[in-house]
């Protein structure tokens, strides 16, 4: 088993960006430009490494390799995005890697790319890149290539050495468990469970019991062996279930208009552990969006737009409007789920307006965008 935190450190220490490794301060696959650039790099790294893994580390400064982190990001069917835009798409995984010095909720994103052995190309146009384009890595740059397209194995030995140096051991695993239970989450109910005598999952959160079900909020869940954060949220509630061979998380989201708030099951993630030292993660969207009267939603949607216009013009908000602003992300999400497609664009506009001035609203907006992303990619 590879300790992903060690792997990130070894990638940063081994070399600058090259034909099997790239680093980014952040990615934004919610916008066409960010999505296009991300797909270009995935395509180039897959073609440049047909027989070994390639990696993108996200949350790293380009100039000095400083690890600054990004927000926790669940992959939201990122494989579906790659499959939709690339021919001969590689297998891709996005993992959240915690580092001790980063603030709570910040991680390094690690994208692992595994070629299927065939030439990968863009299936259709996106941003300024044309369908049919093929990209390769030339040093630290992803470049289009039109002639002499041939997959060459140049990095397998180097990548294998880096991965070998990142192998886990019992000391690192025990240190990780003790740190999680006794230091990082000493103020929360914390637990651990060993699977197949090899894998250790730790989880922590505020615990509450409703009838015969136990719910957790302020949740943090990690697969300690690989230093991978499986789930993190300060807002949503979850239930946890496990057997000797599997660990499952069912995530709930709170939605509603005004005081009529309810919890809706969003997604179930199951980790199945195998006897051969491997595991498989599967995710199933189980969300049934709440439906509301369209006339009521039109009124709410227009009121939200008027509030955004007022912020855009830098006009002072009344006390009532400040209260209403906290509900805007969730109500825009409900509008989108009820057929108001333009609500997504309005959420992106709001994101740019409040990022540096309304932290609580910004956090609510990020959560609503995360749910929207899950629904869209499914």
C-alpha positions as CSV (number, residue, x, y, z in Angstrom):
1,X,0.0,0.0,0.0
2,X,1.2,3.4,-1.0
3,X,1.2,6.2,1.6
4,X,-0.1,9.1,-0.6
5,X,1.3,11.8,1.6
6,X,4.8,10.3,1.2
7,X,4.1,10.0,-2.6
8,X,3.3,13.7,-2.9
9,X,6.5,14.6,-1.0
10,X,8.5,12.2,-3.2
11,X,7.0,13.7,-6.4
12,X,7.8,17.2,-5.2
13,X,11.4,16.3,-4.2
14,X,12.2,14.1,-7.2
15,X,11.9,16.5,-10.0
16,X,10.2,19.6,-11.4
17,X,7.1,19.0,-13.5
18,X,7.9,16.4,-16.2
19,X,6.3,13.9,-18.5
20,X,4.8,11.8,-15.6
21,X,4.0,14.5,-13.1
22,X,2.3,17.9,-13.0
23,X,1.4,20.3,-10.2
24,X,-1.3,23.0,-10.0
25,X,-2.2,25.7,-7.5
26,X,-5.8,24.8,-8.1
27,X,-8.1,23.5,-10.8
28,X,-11.6,24.7,-11.7
29,X,-13.6,22.1,-13.7
30,X,-16.8,24.1,-13.1
31,X,-15.7,26.5,-15.9
32,X,-15.1,25.7,-19.6
33,X,-11.5,27.0,-19.5
34,X,-10.6,25.1,-16.4
35,X,-12.2,22.0,-17.6
36,X,-10.5,22.2,-21.0
37,X,-7.0,22.7,-19.4
38,X,-7.6,19.8,-17.0
39,X,-8.6,17.5,-19.8
40,X,-5.6,18.5,-21.9
41,X,-3.2,17.7,-19.1
42,X,-4.9,14.3,-18.4
43,X,-4.7,13.4,-22.1
44,X,-1.0,14.4,-22.3
45,X,0.0,12.6,-19.2
46,X,-1.9,9.4,-20.3
47,X,-0.2,9.4,-23.7
48,X,3.3,10.1,-22.2
49,X,3.0,7.2,-19.8
50,X,1.3,4.2,-21.4
51,X,2.6,1.7,-18.9
52,X,2.8,3.6,-15.6
53,X,0.9,6.0,-13.4
54,X,1.0,9.7,-14.0
55,X,0.1,12.3,-11.3
56,X,-1.2,15.8,-10.8
57,X,-0.7,17.4,-7.4
58,X,-3.1,20.2,-6.7
59,X,-2.6,22.8,-4.0
60,X,1.1,23.4,-4.7
61,X,2.8,26.7,-5.6
62,X,4.5,26.5,-8.9
63,X,7.5,28.6,-8.1
64,X,8.8,27.1,-4.8
65,X,6.8,23.8,-4.4
66,X,5.2,25.2,-1.2
67,X,2.2,23.1,-0.2
68,X,-0.7,25.6,0.4
69,X,-3.6,23.2,-0.1
70,X,-7.1,23.4,-1.6
71,X,-10.6,22.7,-0.3
72,X,-11.6,19.1,0.2
73,X,-13.1,17.9,-3.1
74,X,-15.0,14.7,-3.7
75,X,-14.4,13.4,-7.2
76,X,-18.0,13.9,-8.2
77,X,-17.7,11.3,-11.0
78,X,-14.6,12.9,-12.4
79,X,-14.2,9.6,-14.4
80,X,-17.5,10.4,-16.1
81,X,-16.2,13.8,-17.1
82,X,-13.0,12.2,-18.6
83,X,-15.1,9.5,-20.4
84,X,-17.4,12.2,-21.9
85,X,-14.6,14.3,-23.5
86,X,-11.8,11.8,-24.3
87,X,-11.5,8.9,-26.6
88,X,-9.6,6.0,-25.1
89,X,-9.9,7.7,-21.7
90,X,-7.5,6.7,-18.9
91,X,-8.6,5.5,-15.5
92,X,-8.5,8.4,-13.2
93,X,-8.9,8.9,-9.5
94,X,-9.0,12.1,-7.3
95,X,-7.9,11.7,-3.7
96,X,-7.7,14.2,-0.8
97,X,-4.4,14.0,1.0
98,X,-4.2,15.7,4.5
99,X,-1.0,17.5,5.6
100,X,-0.5,18.4,9.3
101,X,0.5,22.0,8.7
102,X,-2.6,22.8,6.5
103,X,-5.7,24.5,8.1
104,X,-8.8,22.4,8.8
105,X,-10.6,21.4,5.6
106,X,-7.5,22.1,3.4
107,X,-5.8,19.2,1.6
108,X,-3.6,18.4,-1.3
109,X,-5.5,17.0,-4.2
110,X,-3.8,14.0,-5.9
111,X,-5.0,13.0,-9.4
112,X,-3.8,9.5,-10.5
113,X,-3.9,8.8,-14.2
114,X,-3.5,5.3,-15.7
115,X,-3.5,4.9,-19.5
116,X,-5.4,2.1,-21.1
117,X,-2.5,1.6,-23.5
118,X,-4.1,3.3,-26.5
119,X,-3.7,6.9,-27.9
120,X,-5.9,9.2,-25.9
121,X,-7.5,12.2,-27.7
122,X,-10.2,14.8,-27.3
123,X,-13.6,13.5,-28.4
124,X,-15.1,16.9,-29.0
125,X,-14.4,20.6,-28.8
126,X,-13.9,22.3,-25.5
127,X,-12.8,25.8,-24.8
128,X,-10.1,26.5,-27.5
129,X,-9.1,22.9,-28.0
130,X,-10.6,21.0,-31.0
131,X,-12.1,17.5,-31.1
132,X,-9.5,15.0,-32.3
133,X,-6.5,16.8,-30.8
134,X,-3.8,14.6,-29.3
135,X,-1.5,15.9,-26.5
136,X,1.8,14.7,-25.2
137,X,4.1,16.1,-22.5
138,X,7.2,17.9,-23.5
139,X,9.1,18.5,-20.3
140,X,6.6,20.4,-18.1
141,X,4.3,21.4,-20.9
142,X,1.3,19.6,-22.5
143,X,1.6,20.1,-26.2
144,X,-0.6,19.1,-29.2
145,X,0.9,16.6,-31.6
146,X,-0.3,15.9,-35.2
147,X,2.5,13.7,-36.6
148,X,4.5,10.7,-35.6
149,X,2.0,9.8,-32.8
150,X,3.4,6.8,-31.0
151,X,3.2,5.7,-27.4
152,X,6.6,5.2,-25.8
153,X,7.3,3.8,-22.4
154,X,10.0,6.1,-20.9
155,X,9.0,6.5,-17.3
156,X,7.9,3.1,-15.8
157,X,11.2,2.5,-13.9
158,X,11.3,6.0,-12.5
159,X,7.6,6.0,-11.4
160,X,8.0,2.5,-9.9
161,X,11.0,3.7,-7.8
162,X,9.1,6.8,-6.5
163,X,6.1,4.6,-5.6
164,X,8.3,2.1,-3.9
165,X,9.8,4.8,-1.7
166,X,6.3,5.8,-0.6
167,X,5.3,2.3,0.7
168,X,3.7,2.3,4.1
169,X,4.9,0.7,7.3
170,X,3.5,-0.1,10.7
171,X,5.1,2.9,12.4
172,X,3.5,5.4,10.0
173,X,0.1,3.7,10.3
174,X,0.2,3.7,14.2
175,X,1.4,7.4,14.2
176,X,-1.5,8.2,11.9
177,X,-4.1,6.6,14.1
178,X,-2.7,8.2,17.3
179,X,-2.6,11.6,15.7
180,X,-6.1,11.3,14.3
181,X,-7.7,10.2,17.6
182,X,-5.7,12.0,20.3
183,X,-4.7,15.3,18.7
184,X,-6.6,16.4,15.6
185,X,-10.0,15.3,16.9
186,X,-9.7,15.2,20.6
187,X,-12.9,17.3,21.0
188,X,-15.0,14.9,19.0
189,X,-16.2,11.3,19.3
190,X,-13.5,9.3,17.5
191,X,-13.3,5.7,16.4
192,X,-11.2,3.3,14.4
193,X,-11.8,0.0,12.7
194,X,-9.3,-2.6,11.2
195,X,-10.3,-4.4,8.0
196,X,-8.6,-7.6,6.7
197,X,-5.8,-7.2,9.2
198,X,-4.3,-4.5,6.9
199,X,-6.5,-1.5,6.5
200,X,-7.3,1.1,9.2
201,X,-10.2,3.6,8.9
202,X,-10.6,6.4,11.5
203,X,-13.6,8.6,11.8
204,X,-14.7,11.5,14.0
205,X,-17.7,13.7,14.4
206,X,-20.5,15.0,16.6
207,X,-22.7,12.0,17.3
208,X,-26.5,12.1,17.8
209,X,-29.1,9.3,17.9
210,X,-32.5,9.7,16.3
211,X,-34.9,6.8,17.0
212,X,-32.8,3.8,15.9
213,X,-30.3,5.6,13.7
214,X,-26.9,7.2,14.7
215,X,-25.9,10.3,12.7
216,X,-22.6,12.2,12.6
217,X,-22.0,15.9,11.8
218,X,-18.7,17.8,11.5
219,X,-17.4,14.6,10.0
220,X,-13.8,13.6,9.1
221,X,-13.0,10.1,7.8
222,X,-9.6,8.8,6.7
223,X,-8.0,5.7,5.4
224,X,-4.9,5.9,7.5
225,X,-2.7,3.4,5.6
226,X,-2.7,5.6,2.5
227,X,-3.2,9.0,4.2
228,X,-6.4,9.6,2.1
229,X,-9.3,11.7,3.4
230,X,-12.4,9.8,2.4
231,X,-15.0,12.3,3.6
232,X,-15.0,15.8,5.1
233,X,-17.8,18.1,5.8
234,X,-18.7,20.7,8.5
235,X,-22.3,21.0,7.2
236,X,-23.8,17.7,6.2
237,X,-24.8,14.7,8.3
238,X,-24.0,11.1,7.5
239,X,-24.6,7.6,8.8
240,X,-21.9,5.0,8.9
241,X,-22.2,1.2,8.7
242,X,-19.6,-1.5,8.4
243,X,-19.0,-5.3,8.3
244,X,-15.8,-7.2,8.6
245,X,-15.2,-6.6,4.9
246,X,-16.7,-3.2,4.1
247,X,-17.3,0.3,5.3
248,X,-20.2,2.4,4.0
249,X,-21.1,6.1,4.3
250,X,-24.5,7.5,3.5
251,X,-24.5,11.3,3.1
252,X,-27.5,13.5,3.8
253,X,-28.1,17.1,2.8
254,X,-30.4,19.6,4.4
255,X,-32.7,21.4,1.9
256,X,-36.0,23.3,2.0
257,X,-37.6,26.7,1.7
258,X,-37.8,28.8,4.8
259,X,-38.5,26.8,8.0
260,X,-39.5,23.7,6.0
261,X,-36.1,22.0,6.1
262,X,-35.6,18.3,5.6
263,X,-32.7,15.9,5.3
264,X,-32.5,14.1,2.0
265,X,-30.1,11.1,1.4
266,X,-27.6,12.2,-1.3
267,X,-25.1,9.5,-1.9
268,X,-23.9,6.1,-0.6
269,X,-20.2,5.4,-0.8
270,X,-19.0,1.8,0.0
271,X,-15.4,0.7,0.4
272,X,-15.0,-3.1,-0.1
273,X,-11.7,-4.6,1.2
274,X,-10.2,-7.7,-0.4
275,X,-8.0,-10.5,0.9
276,X,-5.2,-9.6,-1.6
277,X,-4.5,-6.3,0.0
278,X,-6.6,-4.1,-2.4
279,X,-9.9,-2.3,-2.0
280,X,-12.6,-0.9,-4.2
281,X,-14.6,2.3,-3.7
282,X,-18.1,2.5,-5.3
283,X,-20.5,5.5,-5.1
284,X,-24.2,5.5,-5.8
285,X,-26.3,8.7,-6.1
286,X,-29.5,8.1,-4.2
287,X,-30.8,11.7,-4.3
288,X,-34.4,12.5,-5.0
289,X,-34.6,16.3,-5.3
290,X,-37.5,18.0,-3.6
291,X,-40.1,19.5,-5.9
292,X,-41.9,22.8,-5.4
293,X,-44.5,25.0,-6.9
294,X,-42.9,26.7,-10.0
295,X,-44.6,30.1,-9.3
296,X,-43.2,30.2,-5.8
297,X,-39.7,29.3,-7.1
298,X,-40.0,32.1,-9.8
299,X,-40.6,34.6,-7.0
300,X,-37.6,33.3,-4.9
301,X,-35.3,33.1,-8.0
302,X,-36.1,36.8,-9.0
303,X,-35.6,37.9,-5.4
304,X,-32.2,36.2,-5.3
305,X,-31.2,37.8,-8.6
306,X,-32.2,41.3,-7.2
307,X,-30.1,40.7,-4.1
308,X,-27.0,39.8,-6.3
309,X,-27.5,42.9,-8.3
310,X,-27.5,45.0,-5.2
311,X,-24.2,43.3,-4.0
312,X,-22.7,43.8,-7.5
313,X,-23.5,47.6,-7.3
314,X,-21.9,47.6,-3.8
315,X,-25.0,48.9,-2.2
316,X,-25.5,48.3,1.6
317,X,-27.8,45.5,2.5
318,X,-30.6,45.7,5.1
319,X,-30.6,43.5,8.1
320,X,-33.3,41.3,6.5
321,X,-31.3,41.1,3.3
322,X,-28.2,39.9,5.2
323,X,-30.3,37.1,6.7
324,X,-31.8,36.3,3.2
325,X,-28.3,36.2,1.7
326,X,-27.3,33.1,3.8
327,X,-30.2,31.2,2.2
328,X,-29.5,32.2,-1.4
329,X,-27.0,29.3,-2.2
330,X,-29.5,26.6,-1.0
331,X,-32.5,28.2,-2.7
332,X,-30.6,28.6,-6.0
333,X,-29.7,24.9,-5.8
334,X,-33.4,24.1,-5.3
335,X,-34.3,26.3,-8.3
336,X,-31.7,24.4,-10.4
337,X,-33.0,21.0,-9.3
338,X,-36.5,22.2,-10.3
339,X,-35.5,23.1,-13.9
340,X,-34.1,26.7,-13.5
341,X,-30.9,26.0,-15.5
342,X,-29.7,29.6,-15.3
343,X,-29.4,29.2,-11.5
344,X,-26.0,27.6,-11.9
345,X,-24.6,30.7,-13.7
346,X,-26.1,32.9,-10.9
347,X,-24.3,30.8,-8.3
348,X,-21.0,31.3,-10.1
349,X,-21.6,35.1,-10.2
350,X,-22.4,35.1,-6.5
351,X,-19.2,33.1,-5.8
352,X,-17.1,35.9,-7.4
353,X,-18.9,38.6,-5.4
354,X,-18.7,37.2,-1.9
355,X,-15.5,35.1,-1.9
356,X,-13.6,37.6,0.2
357,X,-16.3,39.3,2.1
358,X,-19.0,36.8,3.3
359,X,-17.2,33.7,4.6
360,X,-20.3,31.9,6.0
361,X,-22.3,32.5,2.7
362,X,-19.3,31.5,0.7
363,X,-19.0,28.2,2.6
364,X,-22.7,27.5,2.0
365,X,-22.3,28.3,-1.7
366,X,-19.4,25.9,-2.0
367,X,-21.5,23.2,-0.4
368,X,-24.4,23.9,-2.8
369,X,-22.1,23.8,-5.8
370,X,-20.7,20.5,-4.6
371,X,-24.1,18.9,-4.5
372,X,-25.0,20.4,-7.9
373,X,-21.8,19.0,-9.4
374,X,-22.6,15.5,-8.1
375,X,-26.1,15.6,-9.6
376,X,-24.9,16.9,-13.0
377,X,-22.1,14.4,-13.4
378,X,-24.4,11.5,-12.6
